[in-house]
Amino acid sequence: MHLFVDISGHGFGHLAISAPVLNALAAIKPKLRLTLRSSLPEAKLRQRIQEPFELIRGSSDFGYVMIDATRIDREASATAYRAAHADWATRVAGEAAFLSALRPDLILTNVSYLPLAGAAQAGIPALSLCSLNWADLFTHYFAAEDWAAPIHAQMLAAYRSAQRFLRVTPGMPMDSLGNIEVIGPIAALGQKHDLGLGSDKAVLVAMGGIAHHLPVDRWPRLPGIRWLIAADWQCRHPDALACESFGLSFTDLLCSVDAVITKPGYGTFTEAACNGTPVLFQRRADWPEQDCLIAWLEQHARCAEIGEADLLGGKLSEALDALWASPARPLPHADGALQAAELIRAAGNRAS
């Protein structure tokens, strides 16, 4: 089976969902041929996806233009959507020609809708996979705009053209699509490592794949706490360590720390819960997906919300102590990857 997979570069969450599915599919589908299109760094893709694949560098969606990891740029996003749909028919025809030349048996998107529209025109079966879709978010932000209805209709038609939309748990309801198949949580499982910090606790600061630097340099020192920060932040806090210095994958590092500070996002939330790592999170500003993610995390993990002012000021001691004092929860079972893989295999078998 030749599977073409389009993975959005809007943060790392789309890869965190897709990779376990592709790994599970490779284990149950011999002679799988994978072609990927993504704007994410190739090293990140190959670190997460174990099966060999051909990479086409590119992006068929932008999701939303972001100011930082917690705030969208609404005006820039509106401009980008109007531009993307200004000659929609031509874009769809171009995508259909691209896919026809590539000749995959099946298409999987997470979570772009242009390849779904192109696949429908080219007569190639397609599926989509995610906890959200751009059409529902578009309605949330732009439903009242007089220019929005035709764009939303094109988005919906593309998503509805897929054989199935595999909606992972937790996920938005997506009642408007009509082709939803609900599957379980998806999360990579890591291996716990001794970080060599003695009795100190390690707190990972990971705000996702969208640039978002917290002023850790100005945080007060907390006895017994070490902050694990991305090297490119060039953090000068005396208790900060570069995440990369441990030589671990993100999931192994997440599994090995005592807590993670983050924002609501599918990959970090599910991986933290399924690996037993407590979570301190800052809400995103007007991001409709976050409510279902937070509700699920509160049910399955030790977690607490931290306000923006306290996070910026490094007022974290009481919040962390309360987090660590809370009772541990049973680890949720991440069975969604295999469920999705079985559904993709079945669709591929029908197509080929």
Order of alpha helices (4+ residues) and beta strands (2+ residues): beta-alpha-beta-alpha-beta-beta-beta-alpha-alpha-beta-alpha-beta-alpha-alpha-beta-beta-beta-beta-beta-alpha-beta-alpha-beta-alpha-beta-alpha-alpha-alpha
